[in-house]
Amino acid sequence: MIDIKLLRSDKERFYNSCRARGFDLNILDEFFSLDLKWRENLKILNTYKHDKNIITADISSLVKKGENIDNLKLEVEKINKKISLLEEEQNDIESKRNELARLIPNLLAEDVPICKGDENSKLVRYVGNARVFKDDIENFREGSGNSKDYTVIDKKPVDHQTLMEKYNLADIERAGKIAGSRFYFLKNRLFKLELALINYGVDFLSQRNFTVMEPPFMINYASMSGATDIETFKESLYKIEGDDLYLIATAEHPLASMLSGEILEESELPLRVSGVSPCFRREAGAHGRDTKGIFRVHQFNKIEQFIYCRPEESWDFFDELVKNSEDIYKSLGLPYRIVNICSGDLGSLAAKKYDIEVWYPSQGKFREVVSASNDTDYQARSLNIRYRAKDGNKFAHTLNSTAIATERVLVAIMENFQEDDYIKVPDVLVPYTGFSRIGMDDI
């Protein structure tokens, strides 16, 4: 939720920010209209209460003197009725105003690119040496800022579904029989590779001062609506019939709401936590996209980074989260780029978001594997997460970033490290897998 005081004090900046997001400015207009009426009523209420206090003092004085107070008592009754009616109106206005405030998105950071769609997001940097099929060179050069760090290959890379079938790594057909589309049985060395990714990610973040945990895989409505824009997210969620519970779409949501309603000591900040969990998404808006394989599925495993911190430190911690994720993909040897997501493609909570996108050779394009966001105090206000500062309680800032979304990383490994008769396992994962390749001999 937005800071209403900040909204009042910097109207023009909020109008510009909302306009850049493509947000309905009529909602802002209505908010300010209600807020003006609320403040006018507040002045009138204070006047009524002031008048009542004066009359009450006069009554007290007259009682001591033994004089008649009937007329003054009638005046107090009239004022009480006015106060009661105005307070009822005021509560209604405040409720409507606050509902509108919850719809208003976070204030954009100054360096967010202003544009409508994700195709206009700004390249921050490209890292690695991609294997690029000769027909995809133009796509790669355009997506990497004309980088020359790539190797041309003459043979079209095999897609990951074909590789999974070739090496007996998954059974999508039987999963479809029991659960429908976008589910899978992960098998043999690919399943072991997924476990290796998870264990590697846990060790990696533990060494960087994160408390690693497994969160609840379900969350109630109040917690979910505080942690995210649930009305926008609702179509992607699985609701538990008969209960006030949803399957989590990301560990970010239970990690964020874990401290809802609490006041932390300033000495506890920054608080770094990481959640390892399955994630469940209906993918309602993805009809017809990525229908084959395991790139876009209803259930996947993910390691999430989350930080609570003081406001003045949040942009430094944003850089830290991005660096953590970058270092993971560097260590895996995967070529990637970082993009600064444009205003029209940002969710309402984020002031700024970076995506890390890995190059997928068979697709001939970069695809998202990481999203890192600074939600400033927006999420903490919705969840009422504060800390004790020397000059009073303040709202914390919250930040989140994917570390590893295992299914997408498995696809990236299969596509980037495929050879004619085997898939090479990244060196950093070999101590976790106990094998360095996946081939025909392993079926």
C-alpha positions as CSV (number, residue, x, y, z in Angstrom):
1,M,0.0,0.0,0.0
2,I,1.2,3.5,-0.8
3,D,2.2,6.1,1.8
4,I,-0.8,8.4,1.8
5,K,1.3,11.3,3.2
6,L,3.8,10.9,0.4
7,L,1.0,10.7,-2.1
8,R,-0.5,14.0,-0.9
9,S,2.9,15.8,-0.9
10,D,4.1,14.7,-4.3
11,K,1.0,14.6,-6.5
12,E,2.7,15.4,-9.8
13,R,5.4,12.7,-9.4
14,F,2.7,10.1,-8.7
15,Y,0.6,11.2,-11.7
16,N,3.8,10.9,-13.9
17,S,4.6,7.5,-12.3
18,C,1.1,6.1,-12.8
19,R,0.9,7.5,-16.3
20,A,4.1,5.7,-17.2
21,R,2.7,2.4,-15.9
22,G,-0.5,2.8,-17.9
23,F,-2.5,3.0,-14.6
24,D,-6.0,4.5,-14.7
25,L,-5.5,8.1,-13.7
26,N,-9.2,8.4,-12.9
27,I,-8.5,6.3,-9.7
28,L,-5.9,8.9,-8.7
29,D,-8.4,11.7,-9.3
30,E,-11.1,10.0,-7.3
31,F,-8.6,9.3,-4.5
32,F,-7.6,13.0,-4.2
33,S,-11.2,14.1,-4.4
34,L,-12.1,11.8,-1.4
35,D,-9.0,12.7,0.5
36,L,-9.8,16.4,0.1
37,K,-13.4,15.8,1.4
38,W,-11.9,13.7,4.3
39,R,-9.6,16.5,5.3
40,E,-12.3,19.1,5.1
41,N,-14.6,17.0,7.3
42,L,-11.7,16.5,9.7
43,K,-11.5,20.2,10.2
44,I,-15.2,20.5,10.8
45,L,-15.1,17.6,13.3
46,N,-12.3,19.2,15.2
47,T,-14.3,22.5,15.3
48,Y,-17.3,20.6,16.6
49,K,-15.2,18.9,19.3
50,H,-13.6,22.2,20.2
51,D,-17.0,23.9,20.6
52,K,-18.2,20.9,22.7
53,N,-15.2,21.1,25.0
54,I,-15.8,24.9,25.6
55,I,-19.5,24.3,26.4
56,T,-18.6,21.3,28.6
57,A,-16.3,23.5,30.6
58,D,-19.0,26.2,30.9
59,I,-21.4,23.5,32.2
60,S,-18.9,22.4,34.8
61,S,-18.5,26.0,35.9
62,L,-22.2,26.7,36.1
63,V,-22.9,23.5,38.0
64,K,-20.5,24.7,40.7
65,K,-22.4,27.9,40.9
66,G,-25.7,26.2,41.0
67,E,-27.0,27.8,37.8
68,N,-29.3,26.4,35.2
69,I,-27.5,24.4,32.4
70,D,-30.5,23.0,30.4
71,N,-29.8,25.2,27.3
72,L,-26.1,24.3,27.3
73,K,-27.0,20.6,27.6
74,L,-29.3,20.9,24.5
75,E,-26.4,22.5,22.7
76,V,-24.1,19.6,23.6
77,E,-26.7,17.1,22.3
78,K,-27.0,19.0,19.0
79,I,-23.2,19.0,18.6
80,N,-23.0,15.3,19.5
81,K,-25.6,14.5,16.8
82,K,-23.5,16.5,14.3
83,I,-20.4,14.7,15.3
84,S,-22.0,11.3,15.1
85,L,-23.4,12.0,11.6
86,L,-20.1,13.4,10.3
87,E,-18.0,10.6,11.8
88,E,-20.2,8.1,10.0
89,E,-19.7,10.0,6.8
90,Q,-16.0,10.3,7.5
91,N,-15.6,6.6,8.1
92,D,-17.3,5.8,4.8
93,I,-15.1,8.3,3.0
94,E,-12.0,6.9,4.7
95,S,-12.9,3.4,3.8
96,K,-13.4,4.2,0.1
97,R,-10.3,6.4,0.0
98,N,-8.1,3.6,1.5
99,E,-9.5,1.1,-0.9
100,L,-8.4,3.3,-3.8
101,A,-5.0,3.8,-2.1
102,R,-4.5,0.1,-2.2
103,L,-4.9,0.1,-5.9
104,I,-2.4,2.9,-6.6
105,P,1.0,1.3,-7.6
106,N,4.3,2.0,-6.0
107,L,6.3,5.1,-7.1
108,L,8.7,4.2,-9.9
109,A,12.4,4.5,-9.3
110,E,14.0,7.3,-11.4
111,D,15.9,4.9,-13.7
112,V,13.0,2.7,-14.7
113,P,12.6,2.8,-18.5
114,I,9.3,4.5,-19.5
115,C,7.6,2.3,-22.1
116,K,4.6,0.0,-22.5
117,G,5.7,-3.5,-23.1
118,D,8.5,-5.9,-22.0
119,E,10.1,-5.7,-25.5
120,N,11.2,-2.2,-24.6
121,S,12.9,-3.1,-21.4
122,K,16.5,-1.7,-21.2
123,L,19.6,-4.0,-21.5
124,V,21.8,-3.6,-18.4
125,R,24.5,-6.0,-19.5
126,Y,25.2,-9.3,-21.2
127,V,27.6,-11.9,-19.7
128,G,29.0,-15.2,-21.1
129,N,29.7,-16.8,-24.4
130,A,26.6,-18.2,-26.0
131,R,26.3,-20.9,-28.5
132,V,24.3,-19.4,-31.3
133,F,22.9,-21.2,-34.3
134,K,23.8,-19.4,-37.5
135,D,20.2,-18.4,-38.3
136,D,19.8,-16.8,-34.9
137,I,22.8,-14.5,-34.9
138,E,20.7,-11.4,-35.6
139,N,18.3,-12.2,-32.7
140,F,21.3,-12.7,-30.4
141,R,23.1,-9.6,-31.4
142,E,20.0,-7.5,-31.0
143,G,19.2,-9.0,-27.6
144,S,22.8,-8.8,-26.2
145,G,23.6,-5.2,-27.2
146,N,25.6,-6.3,-30.3
147,S,27.9,-8.4,-28.1
148,K,30.6,-10.4,-29.9
149,D,30.9,-12.9,-27.1
150,Y,29.3,-15.9,-28.8
151,T,30.2,-19.0,-30.7
152,V,28.4,-19.7,-34.0
153,I,27.2,-23.3,-34.5
154,D,26.1,-24.7,-37.8
155,K,23.8,-27.4,-36.4
156,K,20.4,-26.4,-35.0
157,P,20.4,-27.3,-31.2
158,V,17.9,-29.9,-30.1
159,D,15.1,-28.7,-27.9
160,H,14.9,-29.9,-24.3
161,Q,11.8,-32.0,-24.8
162,T,13.6,-34.1,-27.4
163,L,16.6,-34.4,-25.2
164,M,14.4,-35.6,-22.3
165,E,12.8,-38.2,-24.5
166,K,16.2,-39.3,-25.9
167,Y,17.8,-39.8,-22.5
168,N,14.6,-41.0,-20.6
169,L,14.6,-38.0,-18.2
170,A,10.9,-37.2,-17.9
171,D,7.4,-38.7,-18.6
172,I,5.0,-35.9,-19.6
173,E,2.4,-38.1,-21.3
174,R,1.7,-40.1,-18.1
175,A,1.7,-37.0,-16.0
176,G,-0.9,-35.6,-18.4
177,K,-3.0,-38.7,-17.9
178,I,-3.3,-38.2,-14.1
179,A,-3.0,-34.3,-13.8
180,G,-3.6,-32.7,-17.2
181,S,-1.3,-30.5,-19.3
182,R,1.8,-28.7,-17.9
183,F,2.7,-31.4,-15.4
184,Y,5.5,-34.0,-15.6
185,F,7.3,-36.9,-14.0
186,L,11.0,-35.9,-13.6
187,K,13.2,-39.0,-13.8
188,N,16.6,-40.5,-13.4
189,R,19.6,-38.2,-13.8
190,L,17.5,-35.1,-14.5
191,F,15.7,-35.5,-11.2
192,K,19.1,-35.9,-9.5
193,L,20.3,-32.8,-11.3
194,E,17.4,-30.9,-9.9
195,L,18.2,-32.0,-6.4
196,A,21.8,-31.0,-7.0
197,L,20.6,-27.5,-8.1
198,I,18.6,-27.1,-4.9
199,N,21.4,-28.3,-2.6
200,Y,23.9,-26.1,-4.5
201,G,21.6,-23.0,-4.2
202,V,21.0,-23.7,-0.4
203,D,24.7,-23.9,0.2
204,F,25.4,-20.8,-1.9
205,L,22.9,-18.6,-0.1
206,S,23.8,-20.0,3.4
207,Q,27.4,-18.8,2.7
208,R,26.0,-15.4,2.0
209,N,24.3,-15.0,5.3
210,F,20.8,-16.1,4.4
211,T,18.7,-18.1,6.8
212,V,17.4,-20.9,4.6
213,M,13.9,-22.3,5.3
214,E,11.1,-24.3,3.9
215,P,7.9,-22.2,4.1
216,P,4.3,-23.4,4.3
217,F,3.1,-24.4,0.8
218,M,-0.3,-22.8,1.5
219,I,-1.2,-19.2,2.6
220,N,-4.5,-17.5,3.7
221,Y,-6.2,-14.7,1.9
222,A,-5.2,-11.9,4.3
223,S,-1.5,-12.9,4.0
224,M,-1.6,-13.3,0.3
225,S,-3.4,-10.0,-0.3
226,G,-0.9,-8.2,1.9
227,A,2.1,-9.8,0.1
228,T,0.9,-9.2,-3.5
229,D,-1.7,-7.5,-5.7
230,I,-4.0,-10.5,-5.3
231,E,-6.7,-9.3,-7.6
232,T,-4.2,-9.2,-10.5
233,F,-2.6,-12.4,-9.4
234,K,-5.8,-14.3,-8.6
235,E,-6.2,-16.0,-12.0
236,S,-2.8,-17.7,-11.5
237,L,-3.6,-19.0,-8.0
238,Y,-4.9,-22.4,-7.0
239,K,-7.6,-22.0,-4.3
240,I,-8.2,-24.8,-1.7
241,E,-11.9,-25.6,-1.9
242,G,-13.6,-25.1,1.5
243,D,-10.7,-23.4,3.2
244,D,-9.3,-19.9,3.3
245,L,-6.1,-21.1,1.7
246,Y,-4.2,-20.9,-1.6
247,L,-1.3,-22.9,-2.8
248,I,1.7,-20.6,-3.0
249,A,2.8,-19.3,-6.4
250,T,6.2,-18.3,-5.0
251,A,8.0,-18.5,-1.6
252,E,8.1,-14.7,-1.7
253,H,4.6,-14.5,-0.4
254,P,5.0,-16.6,2.8
255,L,8.4,-15.0,3.4
256,A,7.0,-11.5,3.1
257,S,3.9,-12.2,5.3
258,M,5.9,-14.2,7.9
259,L,6.5,-11.0,9.9
260,S,3.2,-9.3,9.2
261,G,2.0,-7.1,12.1
262,E,5.4,-7.3,13.9
263,I,7.8,-4.6,15.0
264,L,11.4,-5.6,14.7
265,E,14.4,-4.2,16.5
266,E,16.6,-2.1,14.3
267,S,19.5,-4.3,15.3
268,E,17.7,-7.3,13.6
269,L,18.0,-5.6,10.2
270,P,19.0,-6.5,7.6
271,L,17.2,-9.8,7.8
272,R,18.1,-12.2,4.9
273,V,15.9,-15.2,4.4
274,S,15.6,-17.7,1.6
275,G,12.7,-20.0,0.9
276,V,12.9,-23.4,-0.9
277,S,9.5,-24.6,-2.1
278,P,7.4,-25.9,-4.9
279,C,5.4,-23.2,-6.6
280,F,1.9,-23.7,-8.1
281,R,0.6,-21.5,-10.9
282,R,-2.4,-22.0,-13.1
283,E,-0.7,-20.1,-16.0
284,A,-4.1,-18.9,-17.0
285,G,-2.8,-16.2,-19.4
286,A,-0.2,-18.6,-21.1
287,H,-2.6,-20.5,-23.3
288,G,-0.7,-21.8,-26.3
289,R,2.7,-20.7,-25.1
290,D,5.5,-23.1,-24.2
291,T,3.2,-26.1,-24.3
292,K,5.9,-28.6,-24.7
293,G,8.4,-29.8,-22.1
294,I,8.9,-28.3,-18.6
295,F,9.7,-24.6,-19.3
296,R,6.3,-23.3,-18.4
297,V,4.5,-25.6,-16.0
298,H,1.8,-25.6,-13.2
299,Q,4.2,-26.9,-10.6
300,F,7.9,-26.2,-10.2
301,N,10.6,-25.8,-7.5
302,K,12.2,-22.5,-6.7
303,I,14.7,-21.0,-4.3
304,E,13.7,-17.4,-3.4
305,Q,15.8,-14.7,-1.8
306,F,14.1,-12.1,0.5
307,I,15.5,-9.2,2.5
308,Y,13.9,-6.9,5.1
309,C,16.0,-3.8,5.6
310,R,16.1,-0.1,6.6
311,P,14.9,2.3,3.9
312,E,18.3,4.0,3.3
313,E,19.9,0.6,2.6
314,S,17.4,-0.9,0.2
315,W,19.0,0.0,-3.1
316,D,22.3,-1.5,-1.9
317,F,20.5,-4.7,-1.1
318,F,18.8,-4.7,-4.4
319,D,22.3,-4.8,-6.0
320,E,23.2,-7.6,-3.6
321,L,20.3,-9.7,-4.6
322,V,21.0,-9.3,-8.3
323,K,24.7,-10.1,-7.7
324,N,23.8,-13.3,-5.8
325,S,21.7,-14.5,-8.7
326,E,24.3,-13.4,-11.3
327,D,27.0,-15.3,-9.5
328,I,24.9,-18.4,-9.5
329,Y,24.4,-18.3,-13.3
330,K,28.1,-17.4,-13.9
331,S,29.1,-20.4,-11.8
332,L,26.8,-22.6,-13.9
333,G,28.4,-21.3,-17.1
334,L,25.1,-20.1,-18.5
335,P,25.1,-17.1,-20.9
336,Y,22.7,-14.4,-19.7
337,R,21.6,-10.8,-19.9
338,I,20.1,-8.5,-17.3
339,V,17.3,-6.2,-18.3
340,N,15.8,-3.2,-16.5
341,I,12.0,-3.9,-16.8
342,C,10.1,-1.0,-18.3
343,S,7.3,0.9,-16.5
344,G,4.4,-0.7,-18.4
345,D,5.5,-4.2,-17.5
346,L,6.1,-3.7,-13.8
347,G,3.8,-5.1,-11.2
348,S,2.2,-2.7,-8.8
349,L,4.4,-3.5,-5.8
350,A,7.8,-3.0,-7.4
351,A,9.5,0.4,-7.6
352,K,12.1,-1.3,-9.9
353,K,12.7,-4.8,-11.3
354,Y,15.6,-6.5,-13.0
355,D,15.2,-9.8,-14.9
356,I,18.0,-12.2,-15.6
357,E,17.4,-13.9,-18.9
358,V,19.4,-16.9,-20.1
359,W,20.1,-17.7,-23.7
360,Y,18.2,-20.8,-24.9
361,P,20.0,-22.1,-28.1
362,S,17.1,-24.2,-29.5
363,Q,14.7,-21.2,-29.2
364,G,17.2,-18.6,-30.4
365,K,16.3,-16.1,-27.7
366,F,16.8,-15.0,-24.1
367,R,14.2,-16.2,-21.6
368,E,13.6,-15.1,-18.0
369,V,14.9,-17.2,-15.2
370,V,15.2,-14.5,-12.4
371,S,13.1,-11.6,-11.3
372,A,14.6,-9.2,-8.7
373,S,12.4,-6.4,-7.2
374,N,12.7,-3.6,-4.7
375,D,9.2,-3.1,-3.3
376,T,10.5,-0.2,-1.0
377,D,8.0,0.2,1.9
378,Y,4.9,-0.7,-0.3
379,Q,4.6,-4.3,0.7
380,A,5.6,-3.7,4.3
381,R,2.8,-1.1,4.7
382,S,0.3,-3.6,3.4
383,L,1.6,-6.2,5.9
384,N,2.3,-3.7,8.7
385,I,6.0,-4.7,9.1
386,R,7.9,-2.0,11.1
387,Y,11.1,-1.6,13.1
388,R,12.0,0.5,16.1
389,A,14.2,3.4,15.0
390,K,15.7,6.0,17.3
391,D,13.1,8.6,16.1
392,G,10.1,6.2,16.2
393,N,8.7,3.2,14.5
394,K,9.2,3.0,10.7
395,F,8.1,0.7,7.9
396,A,10.8,-1.7,6.7
397,H,11.7,-2.0,3.1
398,T,11.3,-5.4,1.4
399,L,13.2,-6.9,-1.6
400,N,12.9,-10.2,-3.3
401,S,14.7,-12.1,-6.1
402,T,14.6,-15.6,-7.6
403,A,17.8,-17.5,-7.0
404,I,17.0,-20.7,-8.9
405,A,13.8,-21.7,-10.6
406,T,14.9,-25.3,-11.1
407,E,12.8,-26.4,-14.1
408,R,13.9,-23.4,-16.2
409,V,17.5,-23.9,-15.2
410,L,17.3,-27.6,-16.1
411,V,16.1,-26.6,-19.5
412,A,18.9,-24.1,-19.9
413,I,21.5,-26.7,-18.9
414,M,20.1,-29.3,-21.3
415,E,20.1,-26.8,-24.2
416,N,23.4,-25.0,-23.6
417,F,25.5,-28.0,-22.7
418,Q,24.2,-30.6,-25.1
419,E,26.6,-32.6,-27.2
420,D,25.9,-35.2,-29.9
421,D,25.4,-38.1,-27.5
422,Y,25.4,-36.6,-24.0
423,I,24.6,-33.5,-21.8
424,K,27.4,-32.0,-19.8
425,V,26.7,-31.3,-16.2
426,P,28.1,-27.9,-15.0
427,D,31.3,-28.4,-13.0
428,V,29.9,-26.8,-9.8
429,L,27.1,-29.3,-9.7
430,V,29.3,-32.5,-10.1
431,P,30.1,-32.7,-6.3
432,Y,26.3,-32.7,-5.7
433,T,25.3,-35.2,-8.5
434,G,28.2,-37.6,-8.5
435,F,28.2,-37.6,-12.3
436,S,29.5,-35.2,-14.9
437,R,27.3,-36.1,-17.9
438,I,23.9,-37.5,-18.9
439,G,24.0,-39.8,-21.8
440,M,22.6,-43.0,-23.5
441,D,24.6,-45.2,-21.1
442,D,22.7,-43.7,-18.2
443,I,19.2,-44.8,-19.3
